[in-house]
């Protein structure tokens, strides 16, 4: 899976960072140290790490991912990354 979305709430810029959904590559999630959790009221799971987005972006860059775009959506910051 060459595309990856990561996000965090603006008030949580220091972490945690959401790094994947329930269909994300388990091996990549393991490398990032992510844990799968489900938020009350959601019928899906997401992977989170306690690291700040900057730390996650550094780790992903070392794995060959590059930021394609970044945006703010309401109170959420979102990065789209791609790996060749």
C-alpha positions as CSV (number, residue, x, y, z in Angstrom):
1,X,0.0,0.0,0.0
2,X,1.9,3.1,-1.2
3,X,-0.3,5.8,0.3
4,X,-0.6,6.6,4.0
5,X,-2.6,9.2,5.9
6,X,-1.6,10.3,9.4
7,X,-3.4,12.9,11.5
8,X,-3.6,14.5,14.9
9,X,-5.9,17.0,16.6
10,X,-4.5,20.6,16.8
11,X,-4.8,20.5,20.6
12,X,-2.7,17.3,20.6
13,X,0.2,18.4,18.4
14,X,2.6,16.6,20.7
15,X,0.8,13.3,20.2
16,X,-0.8,10.9,20.0
17,X,-0.8,10.6,16.2
18,X,-3.2,8.5,14.2
19,X,-1.2,6.5,11.7
20,X,-3.6,4.1,10.1
21,X,-7.0,2.5,9.9
22,X,-8.0,-1.1,10.6
23,X,-6.9,-2.1,7.0
24,X,-3.3,-0.7,7.3
25,X,-0.2,-2.9,6.9
26,X,0.3,-4.6,10.2
27,X,4.1,-4.9,9.6
28,X,4.3,-1.1,9.1
29,X,2.2,-0.4,12.1
30,X,4.5,-2.7,14.2
31,X,7.6,-0.8,12.9
32,X,5.9,2.5,14.0
33,X,5.0,1.0,17.4
34,X,1.3,1.7,16.8
35,X,-1.5,0.1,18.7
36,X,-5.0,-0.5,17.4
37,X,-7.9,1.1,19.3
38,X,-11.5,1.8,18.8
39,X,-13.1,5.0,20.1
40,X,-16.5,4.7,21.9
41,X,-19.2,5.2,19.3
42,X,-17.1,4.2,16.3
43,X,-17.6,0.9,14.6
44,X,-14.0,0.8,13.2
45,X,-10.5,0.8,14.6
46,X,-7.5,3.1,14.1
47,X,-3.8,2.7,14.8
48,X,-2.2,5.3,17.1
49,X,1.3,6.1,18.3
50,X,2.1,8.3,21.3
51,X,4.8,10.2,19.2
52,X,4.3,13.7,17.9
53,X,3.6,13.9,14.1
54,X,7.1,15.2,13.5
55,X,8.6,12.1,15.0
56,X,6.3,9.9,12.9
57,X,7.1,11.8,9.7
58,X,10.8,11.3,10.4
59,X,10.3,7.6,10.9
60,X,8.2,7.3,7.7
61,X,10.8,9.2,5.7
62,X,13.5,6.7,6.8
63,X,11.1,4.0,5.4
64,X,10.9,5.7,2.0
65,X,7.7,7.7,2.4
66,X,7.4,11.3,1.2
67,X,4.8,13.9,2.1
68,X,2.5,14.5,-0.9
69,X,0.2,17.1,0.8
70,X,-0.8,18.4,4.2
71,X,-4.0,20.2,5.3
72,X,-6.0,21.3,8.2
73,X,-9.6,20.0,8.4
74,X,-11.5,21.7,11.3
75,X,-9.4,21.0,14.4
76,X,-7.4,18.1,12.7
77,X,-4.1,18.2,10.9
78,X,-3.7,15.6,8.1
79,X,-0.7,14.5,6.1
80,X,-0.8,12.3,3.0
81,X,2.4,10.3,2.3
82,X,3.4,8.1,-0.6
83,X,6.1,5.5,-1.0
84,X,7.6,4.6,-4.4
